[in-house]
């Protein structure tokens, strides 16, 4: 097993799709500056599966004698003179010729078109077929194959203590090889903050796995979450937890900009038939409050959780 520490570009959507505002000097690395995105922007999007695997991007290219090895990769960002751990690829493999899938390419085209003027001119000029073709050509760089269950993203960026890991290698294009002890320390640091999508408790969905699956799909609905965030930010001027008031941008700086989670206030078990989620049914909450809202059945109401916070203060 080879252990890597890889710097990754900053992303406001938790590396599930590209985020705007990085075209030009504000981008990290020449490719992002020229194009407004990086292929690692999708590294933790578990919906982009091809033949049971997620194919992600890492700048590291193993030498010939290492290409048959398994790899554990820790991804981190660097901002405000601080390293932040954001996720892992565990037991992943380097593949020379990664496959492509039409549905994945189409989804990525849609994601990029949402960037508007934050997308590079070369991409903006392309029509549908040429856009897809260019994405297909660049898919050759997605050489890291990982099981979706082993693409582990943290709930929030985690500041890495210097006594666990510190390096002056700030370059994006040059990863650092780690020993097993340091990698395990990073992994242990992240365990409390893993974004496992099911909140860690099967008992939260006694109605059964189908109810659980439908709920997860609703809470991953980026379109309605984005609308809720846009509406809230327009009204309040910023994003913060509607339960405890936590502001990710205030706490973490640029890396926390526009980060917040969406919580559906109506349990799916109370809905009849196929009901379209409305923006008014989505509350914006921090990661900790989100987990607490799902901690028991029936779910806590937001007002109830606020009272618990006030009581323990």
Secondary structure, 3 states (H helix, E strand, C coil): CEEEEEECCCCCCCCCCCCCCCCHHHCCCHHHHHHCCCHHHHCCCCCCEECCEEEECCCCCCCHHHCCCCEEEEEEEEECCEEEEEEEEEEEEECCCCCCCHHHHHHHHHHHHCCHHHCCHHHHCCCHHHHHHHHHHHHHHCCEEEEHHHEEEEEEEEECCCCCCCCCCCCCCCCEEECHHHHHHHHHHHHHHECCCCCCCHHHHCCCHHHHHHHHHHHCCHHHHHHHHHHHHHHHCCCCCCCCCCCHHHHHHHHHCCCCEEEECCCHHHCCCCCCCCHHHEEEECHHHHHHHCCCCCCCCHHHHHHHHHHHC
